[in-house]
């Protein structure tokens, strides 16, 4: 595709999986409802940019078995929980220990199950899709998180890029935890004519949490290295060293974001995630060039086990009937016309 297109939304196959395709202007996005509502692709079809790490055909089976390092998986609750324990409101929920190397539960329950497509469509400016997960007694997630709640993910595509709206409502009669993250996998390079060496990035990190041998926070910070300080300013390769790091967020100029610049094409991909995300995880597959994961997260890893003040670590709840919402956006800034 070499020209822009009018907004449209339709169902079609994606490597053997039923998908919803969105197109608008120069952009295309693809969502897989049956695999965690994962937005598996975000592309600029005019400039032939593929911004997200998509599975190759030979990777589809392993992706379906463990859909974490491709696209934008939704983690609820996110990251690691010590021994699978989740203390909440005087009770302790037991999650399966699914990371044997650490003895922890990892990544929650919504990223690998089918979601319902509530609606999709297009008008003269936008294409969109809304996906929903309604948890109540009898739902498989309710066995681990015994609350009734609704989660909606809405993706909108237009000339300005990709917009994400996340909506969570407590439909039950007791207070529920609201801990979440996105394990977003960004290509570097995202342009066919570039290499990983052409890319530098910037993130609005604050302090780095010290992690123990089980990858759980100790509650203390560790000093930032000179390179980590450079992460706040930009100009650093996303593969400068192996990273599986946890940071607080520290918005700059009112925004909380990651910026990845292709210096060959003079294009910057901006991932603006909203200031409700108080923490960042960043993982780069042991500094292997190709993709990395800047992961916006509302809460500290293992937050229910922490003795730190709840507001400091993003440990928050929803009362019956309450709603939490946040938006994120992926878009590009170009220094010259392309």
Protein Blocks (a to p, Z undefined) as FASTA:
>chain_A
ZZdcddddddddeehiacddddehjbccdddfknooiafbdcdfklopafbdcddfklmm
mmmmmcfkgcjaddddehjaehhiaceehiacddddfbfknopaehijmlmcccddfbgc
ddfkbccddddddddehiaklmmmccdddddddddddfkbpadddddddfbfbdcddddd
ddddcdddfbfkbcfklpccddddfbdcdddfkopaehiacdddfklmmmmngoiafklb
ccddddddddeehiacdddddfklopacdddebjklmbdcddeehoiahiacddddfbde
hklmpcbdfklnopacddehiacddddddddddfbdZZ
